[in-house]
Amino acid sequence: MADAIVLITTQADKVSEAAKKIVEIPGVKDVYSVAGDVDLVAIVSADDFDDLSTIIPDGIAKVPGVAGTQTLMAFRTYSREDDLAAFDLGGDRARRFCRVFR
């Protein structure tokens, strides 16, 4: 699995239209409108890093209204939910866990 965070700059009057087109691209999980140096942030997930080269430069960067992108490659995911789940084996989750290992 390969994940990336894409920072996207758009033409001032094309933020909404670009976001709607970007979120339709296969592999794009979410698109956020943000304040700051960029206009949009896209969360991208692909089977491998080679697929990102299709999704980002051949997809996101070519959407009308997109003026530029900067890609941050994700190496490891840290999630509070994952940490909590590792210690939560109570109730139904414990029963399912025990059934799997019988």
Buried (B, 14 or more C-beta within 10 A) or exposed (E): EBBBBBBBBBEEEBBEBBBEBBEEBEBBEEBEBEEEEBBBBBBBBBEEEEBBEEBBEEBBBEBEBBEEBEBEEEEEEEEEEEEEEEEEEEEEEEEEEEEEEE
